[in-house]
């Protein structure tokens, strides 16, 4: 007795429906990715831009003053 590996069953779904389903799935994935990006950007923007610049300058000054003290 041999097992049947490949079956010759006819396609039960039309090619048009396959394309529509593929487009639908891609649209859902794209919407999910854009929603995640939007959420991440809103979460990362905790401080206004001018406050972030102050933090960056303070950190830069701390680093440069440390290196100047070594000389």
VENPEHU-V469949 format. One record per helix or strand of 3 or more residues. SS is the DSSP state (alpha for helix, beta for strand). FROM is the first residue (numbers start at 0). TO is the last residue. If there is no record, write none. Layout:
ss:SS from:FROM to:TO
ss:SS from:FROM to:TO
//
This chain:
ss:alpha from:14 to:43
ss:alpha from:48 to:68
//
